Amino acid sequence: MSAGQVGIVLVSHSAGVAAAVAELARGLAGGGGTAPVRPAGGTPDGGLGTSAELITEAARAVDGGAGVALLADLGSAVLTVKALLAEGGELPEGSRLVDAPFVEGAVAAVVTASAGGDLDEVAAAASEAYTYRKE
């Protein structure tokens, strides 16, 4: 992990989905200074769902002091992150849930963080991915 870079946590109901999106984002960010990104998918026993424990562990692992952007795939993943943020103390200081499409937002977040963007810039880039047209 590079000190000073925003960390990214990808929260999905599926460990496989979270890991694949993390791998894609890292690969598309390229270069040697890729921002720290961790998947937090599924439940501790390997099932589908979300886990506050896995999310907290991932956020702590990517925290380099510049903030942690959390992107979530579906409703209860969002609710779990919101609950952790509301409780306080579980997630590193400067953690933020980012409203963004999961795949495109993850790529934009990792690319921006890897280029040295701060948490506001990372969140804006990820959210901007909603405007990407595929037609």
Stockholm file with secondary structure:
# STOCKHOLM 1.0

chainA/1-135         MSAGQVGIVLVSHSAGVAAAVAELARGLAGGGGTAPVRPAGGTPDGGLGTSAELITEAARAVDGGAGVALLADLGSAVLTVKALLAEGGELPEGSRLVDAPFVEGAVAAVVTASAGGDLDEVAAAASEAYTYRKE
#=GR chainA/1-135 SS CCTTSCEEEEEESCHHHHHHHHHHHHHHHCSSCCCCEEEEESCTTSCSSCCHHHHHHHHHHHCCSSCEEEEESSHHHHHHHHHHHHHCSSSCTTEEECCSCHHHHHHHHHHHHHTTCCHHHHHHHHHHGGGCCCC
#=GC SS_cons         CCTTSCEEEEEESCHHHHHHHHHHHHHHHCSSCCCCEEEEESCTTSCSSCCHHHHHHHHHHHCCSSCEEEEESSHHHHHHHHHHHHHCSSSCTTEEECCSCHHHHHHHHHHHHHTTCCHHHHHHHHHHGGGCCCC
//
